Amino acid sequence: MTSTQAAAPYALMIQTDGWFELTDWTPTWTAAAESLSCQAVCPVALPGRLTMWVDEDAVPRGLPFNRPAAKVLRVFRAEALPCFGPVLFTGRIDTAADRGAHGLTEDQALELIEQYLTRAAKIPQQRTR
């Protein structure tokens, strides 16, 4: 995933029922936990300078497997990653500035949404007959 634009404050949330939302992103260490409504989050670095955030306690809390997010992860060849409950995608983690994670660029956000719509959602196809 290439980025041709400056970092923008976006994050993409994918719910277990397939609902997704592109939201504004404030790069703090607590922002991911607040967005996922949980106490502890686990960041997972993905190719393309992306980070996926998951609730560390999703399984003990009984949250369902996030099949739509898992389908998006296959694009990154990250099939073995656990994704239960809502999943949040942001830009890369900024360890140097200790500020949390960068927001998605517009290009990254649009590519993730495209991957989601073509892999996870059922979009009617054009009929040839």
N, C-alpha and C positions, 0 to 999 in steps of 0.2 A: 504494500500500500504506500503510494508516494504522497507526499504532502507538498503542495505548491503554494499554500497560503500560510500566513502567520497563525499561531495557535489561537483558537477561539474557545470561549468558555462553554463547550458543549459536553454532554454525557448522554449515552443511550442506555435506557433501562428496558430490559425485556422480561416480562412477567411469565409465569408458568402457563398461563392460559393463552399466551400468544399476543397479548396486548403489549405494545411497545410505545415508548415516549422519548422524544428528544428533549432534553431539559438543559437549562443553564447550569454551568458548573463553576463552583468556587473552589479553587485548589487549596484545600486544607486537609490535614490528616484525619479529621473526623467527618469530612463531607461524605465519604463512601458509606460509612456506618449509618449516618443520618439518612442518607438516600435509601438504603436498604432496610431501615428501621430495625437495626440489630445492634448488639453490643460489640461483636468482634468480626472483623472482615479479613479476608485473605486475598491479597493482590496476586494475580497471575500474569506474568509478562507474556505477551503474545508478539509474533512478528509484526512488523509495520508500525513499531513504536506505539503499540496499544497495551492497555492494561485491562484485564477483566477482574472485577471484584465480586466475591461471593461471600455469603454469610457463613462463617465457620461453624455456627450452631444450627444450620438449616436441617440437617438430618435428625439430631436429637429433638428439634422443635417440631418434627413431623412435616416439614415442607416438602411438596412434591418435586419430582425430577423436572428440570426445565428443558423439555424436549426442543422447543424452538431455539433456545440459546445453544444447545448441543449441536443442532444442525448448522448454525453459523460457525461454531468452533471447528467443524470438519473442514471448512475452507482453510483454516490455519493448520490443519493436520494435528489438532490438539484433542483428539477424540477421547483420550483417557481422563481428561480433566473432569472432576465432579462439578456439576452445576445443579444444585437443588435450590429451590426458592428463586426469588428475583435475582437477576444478574445485571451488573452495571458495567458498561464499557466506557473507559476514558482514554486519554492519551498516556504517554509514558510517565513513569514515576520520576519526580524531580528530587533525587537524593542529595544533590549538591546544595540546593537551597533549602532543603528540609521543609518543603511546602506541600507535600502530598503529590498529587498527580496533575499533570497538565490536562487541560480540556482537549477534546477532540478538535482537530481542524475541520473546516467545512468539508473538505475532500474526504477525510476519514469518516465523518458522520454520514455523508451521503453514500460512501461505499459500504459501510456497515448496514445501513438501511436497505440498500439494494441487495446485499447478500441475504439479509433477513427475509425480504420479500420474495426473492427467488428460491430460497431454500426452505424456509419455514412456513410461510403463508401460502395458502392455496389461491393463486391468482388464476382467474379464468383465462384460458388460452384462445387464440383466434381459431375459429372453425374453418376447415378447408372444404367442407361440403356445402 
